[in-house]
Amino acid sequence: MSTTRANMNVKARAFGAIGIVALGAFFVILWDRQSSTNEPAADSVTSKTETPRVRIKWGVYQIYWGAQRFEHFLDIAIDKFATSPDYVMFYRDLGRPFPADGIKVIRERGAIPSISMELWHWGRKSTKYLAKINDGEYDAYFESWARDAKADGGPVLLRFGFEFNGDWFSWSGDPDAYIKAWRRAHGIFQRIGADNVQWVWAPNVTSVPDSPANNMHLYYPGAAYVDWVGVDGYNWGDHHDEWHTWQSCQEIFEGVLTEFDRRYPKHPVMIAEFGCVEDVPGRKGQWMKDAVAWLSNKTRVSAVIWFNLDKRREGEHDGRIDSTDESLAAFNQSFAKLGGP
């Protein structure tokens, strides 16, 4: 066969292949055009694709008694865990300055601070501070916090007036006043440029009183003012009071998380405060393991924070992770491995 003829055959085969590809592309375009006429607009399409599993981060509550004692007791807690926490949470009531030293301690241990701001003074808990905030009495206070947070520069979670739907806090019971206070404080932080502060909206898992006027969602400030949606809840066990029984993590949170999926689909979700009582030996540890197995399928839950405190002197339960050796071992086999490979 001559070189010229061989080249002609090669070209013929090439053009034939191109033709087949072009013909296939034509039918794909035609099918796409026909299909598109039967599809709704993009904004109204509900995707059936599963949300990718993001790594659940975990954290612990550590009581704050000033930076030195905070550091001491935090290290004692962390040394017991199989891995270091991603978050460390503590409370701060109104009037106290931005806890820069405590935040530094947390950052040095590779964690992100989560500050739960109580909207009262510890010495005057019954005062209705929402009105004072809305009248501007705390503007300078929030400005100071915003400037210090901005100077810190790192991420800070601010759980502003948490569990607002529970009557144990004096900032509960008035959704309109709560939203107004949230937006006022948020606006001050935004004006000063403290964009590193992430605002966490966190109701209690059940509303007390459980009435339409106290529905948790009435307190929602709006998507433009919230970075995280969270929820607090506990397994109080069978012996706490007449209203509580032993509940799994799923039984406590499933209903609220399903509602969050419907109402707040664009926000990351956090179980911002939770725990489990002691019971018969081994039951608390198994609760932890079952909780992680269930949470592993909750694709929108990005973080969980255990309330690591013994409150028996206050008539509550021993919420420490290491209330027994068995519970500590179970925690290290479950929650402490959430951040692992």
C-alpha positions in Angstrom: 0.0 0.0 0.0 1.3 3.5 -0.9 2.0 6.1 1.7 -0.6 8.4 0.1 -3.3 5.8 0.2 -2.5 4.8 3.8 -2.8 8.5 4.8 -6.2 8.7 3.1 -7.4 5.7 5.0 -6.2 7.1 8.3 -8.0 10.4 7.6 -11.2 8.6 6.6 -11.2 6.7 9.8 -10.6 9.9 11.7 -13.4 11.8 10.0 -15.7 8.8 10.7 -14.9 8.9 14.4 -15.5 12.6 14.5 -18.8 12.1 12.8 -19.9 9.5 15.4 -18.9 11.8 18.2 -20.7 14.8 16.7 -23.8 12.7 16.1 -23.8 11.6 19.7 -23.3 15.1 20.9 -26.3 16.2 18.8 -28.6 13.7 20.5 -27.3 14.6 24.0 -28.1 18.3 23.3 -31.5 17.3 21.9 -32.3 15.2 24.9 -31.1 17.9 27.3 -33.3 20.5 25.6 -36.3 18.2 25.7 -35.7 17.4 29.4 -35.2 21.0 30.4 -38.7 21.9 29.3 -40.1 19.6 32.0 -37.8 20.8 34.9 -38.7 23.5 37.4 -36.5 26.6 37.8 -33.2 25.9 39.6 -34.1 27.7 42.8 -37.2 25.4 43.3 -35.3 22.1 42.7 -34.8 20.1 45.8 -31.6 18.2 45.6 -31.7 14.6 46.6 -27.9 14.3 46.8 -26.7 13.5 50.3 -24.8 16.2 52.1 -21.2 15.2 52.3 -20.1 14.0 55.8 -18.0 16.7 57.4 -15.9 15.8 60.4 -17.8 16.3 63.6 -15.7 18.5 65.9 -16.1 18.0 69.7 -15.5 20.2 72.7 -16.0 20.5 76.4 -17.2 23.0 79.0 -14.6 24.2 81.5 -15.6 26.4 84.4 -13.9 29.8 84.2 -12.3 31.1 87.5 -9.7 33.4 86.0 -7.0 32.5 83.5 -4.6 30.7 85.9 -7.1 28.4 87.5 -8.8 27.9 84.1 -5.6 26.8 82.6 -4.8 24.5 85.4 -8.1 22.7 85.4 -8.4 22.6 81.6 -5.1 20.8 81.4 -6.2 18.3 84.0 -9.3 17.6 81.9 -7.5 17.5 78.5 -4.8 15.2 79.7 -7.4 12.5 80.2 -8.7 12.6 76.7 -7.5 10.5 73.8 -7.4 13.6 71.6 -7.5 17.3 72.3 -10.9 19.1 72.0 -11.7 21.3 69.0 -13.7 23.7 71.2 -13.6 24.8 74.8 -16.7 26.5 76.2 -17.3 28.6 79.3 -19.8 31.1 80.7 -19.5 34.9 81.0 -22.1 37.1 82.6 -22.7 40.7 81.7 -20.3 43.4 83.0 -17.2 41.2 82.9 -14.6 42.2 80.4 -13.7 40.2 77.3 -11.7 37.2 78.6 -8.6 37.6 76.4 -6.3 35.6 78.8 -8.7 32.7 78.9 -9.0 32.7 75.1 -5.3 32.7 74.8 -5.1 29.6 77.0 -7.7 27.9 74.8 -5.9 28.8 71.6 -2.5 27.6 72.9 -4.1 24.2 73.2 -5.3 24.2 69.6 -9.0 24.8 70.3 -11.5 27.4 69.5 -13.2 29.4 72.3 -17.0 29.2 72.7 -18.3 31.9 75.1 -21.8 31.5 76.5 -22.9 35.0 77.4 -25.4 35.1 80.2 -27.6 38.2 79.9 -27.6 39.0 83.7 -25.2 39.8 86.5 -24.7 36.8 88.8 -25.5 39.0 91.8 -28.8 40.3 90.3 -30.2 37.5 88.3 -33.8 38.5 88.4 -33.3 41.8 86.7 -34.7 42.1 83.2 -31.6 43.0 81.3 -33.1 42.8 77.8 -34.8 46.1 78.4 -31.5 47.7 79.6 -29.7 46.3 76.5 -32.4 47.6 74.2 -32.3 51.0 75.8 -28.6 51.3 75.0 -27.2 50.9 78.5 -24.9 48.1 77.4 -23.7 49.6 74.1 -20.4 50.7 75.5 -19.9 47.2 77.0 -20.6 45.5 73.7 -18.3 47.9 71.9 -15.5 47.0 74.3 -16.0 43.3 73.7 -16.1 43.9 69.9 -12.9 45.9 69.9 -11.1 43.2 72.0 -12.5 40.4 69.9 -11.3 42.1 66.8 -7.9 42.7 68.3 -7.7 39.0 69.2 -8.3 38.2 65.5 -9.0 34.4 65.9 -12.4 32.7 65.6 -14.6 33.1 68.6 -18.0 31.5 69.0 -20.5 33.7 71.0 -23.6 31.9 72.3 -25.5 35.1 73.1 -28.3 34.6 75.7 -28.6 30.9 75.2 -31.6 28.7 76.3 -33.8 31.8 75.9 -36.9 29.5 75.8 -36.3 28.2 79.4 -37.9 30.0 82.3 -34.8 29.4 84.5 -33.2 32.4 82.7 -34.5 36.0 83.2 -34.0 36.8 79.5 -36.7 34.2 78.5 -40.4 34.8 77.8 -40.2 37.8 75.5 -39.1 36.8 71.9 -39.5 40.4 70.5 -37.2 41.9 73.2 -34.7 39.1 72.8 -34.5 39.5 69.0 -34.1 43.3 69.4 -31.3 42.8 71.9 -29.5 40.2 69.7 -29.7 42.5 66.7 -28.5 45.5 68.6 -25.4 43.7 70.0 -24.7 42.0 66.7 -24.9 45.4 64.9 -22.3 46.8 67.3 -19.9 44.0 66.6 -20.5 44.4 62.8 -19.9 48.1 62.9 -16.6 47.7 64.8 -15.6 45.0 62.3 -15.3 42.0 64.7 -16.1 39.6 61.9 -14.2 36.8 63.6 -17.0 36.5 66.1 -19.4 33.7 65.1 -22.9 34.1 66.6 -24.5 30.9 67.9 -28.3 30.8 68.4 -29.0 28.0 70.8 -32.4 27.2 72.4 -33.0 24.5 74.9 -34.3 21.3 73.3 -37.7 21.8 75.0 -39.4 25.1 75.8 -40.5 25.8 79.4 -43.3 26.7 79.5 -44.2 24.7 76.5 -46.7 27.1 75.0 -47.2 28.6 71.5 -46.0 32.0 72.7 -42.7 30.5 73.9 -41.9 28.4 70.8 -38.1 28.5 70.4 -38.4 29.6 66.7 -40.1 32.8 67.7 -36.8 33.9 69.2 -34.8 33.5 65.9 -33.2 36.8 65.0 -33.0 36.1 61.2 -30.4 34.4 58.9 -28.4 37.7 58.5 -27.7 37.8 62.2 -26.9 34.1 62.9 -23.8 32.0 62.0 -24.6 28.8 63.7 -27.8 27.2 65.0 -27.4 25.1 68.1 -29.4 23.3 70.7 -28.9 22.3 74.3 -30.2 19.1 75.8 -29.5 16.4 78.4 -30.3 12.8 79.3 -31.4 13.5 82.8 -32.2 9.8 83.4 -35.0 8.2 85.4 -34.3 9.7 88.8 -33.9 13.4 88.2 -37.5 14.4 88.6 -41.0 13.1 87.7 -40.8 14.7 84.2 -37.6 13.0 82.9 -36.8 9.5 81.9 -33.7 7.9 80.4 -33.4 9.0 76.8 -30.9 8.3 74.0 -29.2 11.1 72.2 -31.5 10.4 69.2 -34.6 10.6 71.4 -33.5 14.0 72.8 -32.4 15.7 69.6 -34.0 14.0 66.5 -37.1 16.2 66.4 -35.3 19.5 66.8 -32.6 18.6 64.3 -35.2 17.6 61.8 -36.9 21.0 62.3 -33.6 22.8 61.9 -33.1 21.0 58.6 -36.4 22.4 57.4 -36.1 25.9 58.8 -32.4 26.7 58.7 -30.9 24.6 55.9 -27.9 26.9 55.2 -26.5 27.2 58.8 -24.1 24.8 60.3 -25.6 22.9 63.3 -24.1 22.4 66.7 -25.2 20.5 69.8 -24.0 23.4 71.9 -24.3 21.8 75.3 -25.2 18.2 76.3 -24.4 15.4 78.7 -25.7 12.2 80.3 -26.2 11.2 84.0 -24.7 8.3 85.7 -26.9 5.2 86.1 -26.2 1.5 86.5 -22.5 0.7 85.7 -21.8 0.9 82.0 -25.0 2.7 80.9 -23.5 6.1 80.6 -20.6 4.8 78.5 -22.9 2.9 76.2 -25.0 6.1 75.8 -21.9 7.8 74.6 -21.1 5.1 72.1 -24.7 5.0 70.8 -24.7 8.8 70.5 -21.7 8.8 68.3 -23.1 6.0 66.1 -26.3 8.1 65.6 -24.5 11.4 65.1 -22.3 9.9 62.4 -25.4 9.8 60.2 -26.5 13.4 61.0 -24.6 15.1 58.1 -25.4 18.7 59.2 -24.2 18.4 62.8 -20.7 19.8 62.7 -19.9 20.2 66.4 -20.9 18.8 69.8 -19.9 20.2 73.2 -20.1 18.1 76.4 -20.9 19.9 79.7 -18.0 18.6 81.7 -19.0 19.6 85.2 -20.1 17.9 88.5 -23.3 19.8 89.6 -24.4 17.5 92.4 -23.9 20.2 95.0 -26.6 22.2 93.1 -29.0 19.3 93.1 -28.3 18.1 89.6 -26.0 15.3 88.3 -22.4 14.5 87.8 -21.9 15.6 84.2 -18.2 15.0 84.1 -16.9 12.8 81.3 -14.7 10.9 83.8 -17.5 10.5 86.4 -16.3 6.9 86.3 -13.3 5.2 84.8 -15.7 3.3 82.5 -17.3 6.5 81.2 -13.9 8.1 80.5 -12.9 5.0 78.5 -16.1 5.1 76.6 -15.7 8.8 75.8 -12.2 8.2 74.5 -13.5 5.3 72.3 -16.3 7.5 70.9 -16.4 11.3 71.1 -12.7 11.8 71.5 -12.2 9.8 68.2 -14.5 12.1 66.2 -11.5 14.2 65.2 -9.3 11.2 64.4 -8.3 9.9 61.0 
